[in-house]
């Protein structure tokens, strides 16, 4: 039975390592394949050694990875908690499970009410207004002193 040629996707050909781009036809080709694989491994090892010898690269990469993991964890936890609350909403009418679901809903509502930051923002706005008023009065006093010294 004749073997059909392997179809090659030209867009994917560059993704294969050079050693896998052709089929071996003899012992010489197998040696070339081993050499190509060795060259790829040595290039990867060289890149890894360059990475290890640069502490700033290590710090920068770990910073980016840490930020991505942290943001992913926060986003994932938010989505999971929101989905859990949304699903619990459907179980409130069921007799036995509904009591627990309503208790969870009440607890979540309490936490939401306790952590509202609107009071903090109002307090911060009042503080900023007092600081602004003091700065204006000090500025007016300073202008009066400068005007009296200039006469």
C-alpha positions in Angstrom: 0.0 0.0 0.0 1.4 3.4 -1.0 1.9 5.9 1.7 0.3 9.3 1.1 2.5 12.4 1.7 1.9 14.1 4.9 -0.1 17.4 4.6 1.8 20.3 5.9 0.1 23.5 7.0 2.5 26.3 6.0 1.3 28.5 8.7 2.2 26.0 11.4 5.5 24.9 9.9 7.5 27.6 11.7 6.2 26.3 15.1 8.0 23.0 14.8 11.6 22.7 15.9 14.0 22.4 12.9 14.7 18.8 13.8 11.0 17.9 13.3 10.6 19.6 10.0 11.7 16.7 7.9 11.5 13.0 8.0 14.7 11.0 8.4 15.8 9.0 5.5 19.0 7.4 6.8 21.7 7.4 9.5 23.1 10.7 8.3 19.7 12.3 8.6 19.3 10.9 12.1 22.7 12.6 13.1 21.5 15.9 11.7 18.3 15.6 13.7 20.2 14.9 16.9 22.5 17.9 16.2 19.5 20.2 15.6 17.9 19.0 18.8 21.1 19.6 20.7 21.3 23.1 19.2 17.8 23.9 20.3 18.5 22.6 23.8 21.7 24.7 24.0 19.9 27.8 22.8 17.2 27.3 25.5 19.9 26.7 28.1 21.7 29.9 27.0 18.5 31.9 27.4 17.9 30.4 30.8 21.5 31.2 31.9 21.0 34.8 30.7 17.8 35.0 32.7 19.5 33.7 35.9 22.4 36.1 35.6 20.2 39.1 35.5 18.6 39.8 38.9 16.5 42.7 37.5 14.9 40.3 34.9 14.1 37.9 37.7 12.6 40.7 39.9 10.6 42.2 37.0 9.3 38.8 35.8 8.3 37.8 39.3 6.6 41.2 39.9 4.5 40.8 36.7 3.7 37.2 37.5 2.7 38.1 41.1 0.4 40.9 39.9 -1.2 38.7 37.4 -1.8 36.0 40.0 -3.1 38.4 42.6 -5.5 40.1 40.1 -6.6 36.7 38.8 -7.3 35.5 42.3 -9.3 38.6 43.3 -11.3 38.5 40.0 -11.9 34.7 40.3 -13.0 34.9 43.9 -15.4 37.8 43.0 -17.0 35.9 40.2 -17.3 32.7 42.3 -18.9 34.5 45.2 -21.3 36.4 42.9 -22.3 33.2 41.2 -22.8 31.5 44.6 -25.1 34.3 45.8 -27.0 34.4 42.6 -27.6 30.6 42.7 -28.6 30.8 46.4 -31.3 33.3 45.4 -33.1 30.5 43.6 -33.1 28.2 46.7 -34.8 30.7 49.0 -38.3 29.3 48.2 -37.3 25.7 48.9 -38.5 24.7 52.4 -35.4 23.3 54.1 -32.6 24.8 52.1 -34.4 28.2 51.9 -33.9 28.9 55.6 -30.1 28.6 55.2 -30.1 30.5 51.9 -32.0 33.4 53.5 -29.6 33.4 56.5 -26.6 33.6 54.1 -28.4 36.3 52.2 -29.0 38.3 55.4 -25.3 37.9 56.4 -24.1 39.0 53.0 -26.4 42.1 53.2 -25.1 42.9 56.6 -21.5 42.7 55.4 -22.3 44.9 52.4 -24.0 47.5 54.6 -21.0 47.5 57.1 -18.5 48.0 54.4 -20.1 50.9 52.5 -17.5 53.5 52.2 -20.0 56.4 51.6 -19.5 57.5 55.3 -15.8 57.6 54.9 -16.1 59.6 51.7 -18.3 62.2 53.4 -15.9 62.4 56.3 -13.0 62.8 53.9 -14.9 65.5 51.9 -15.6 67.5 55.1 -11.9 67.2 56.1 -10.8 68.5 52.7 -13.3 71.4 53.0 -11.9 72.4 56.4 -8.3 72.2 55.1 -9.3 74.3 52.1 -11.0 76.9 54.4 -7.9 77.1 56.6 -5.6 77.6 53.6 -7.8 80.4 52.3 -7.8 82.2 55.6 -4.0 81.8 56.0 -3.6 83.0 52.4 -5.7 86.1 53.1 -3.8 86.8 56.3 -0.5 86.5 54.5 -1.7 88.9 51.8 -2.7 91.4 54.5 0.7 91.2 56.1 2.5 91.6 52.8 0.3 94.6 51.9 1.0 96.2 55.3 4.8 95.7 54.9 4.7 97.1 51.4 3.1 100.4 52.3 
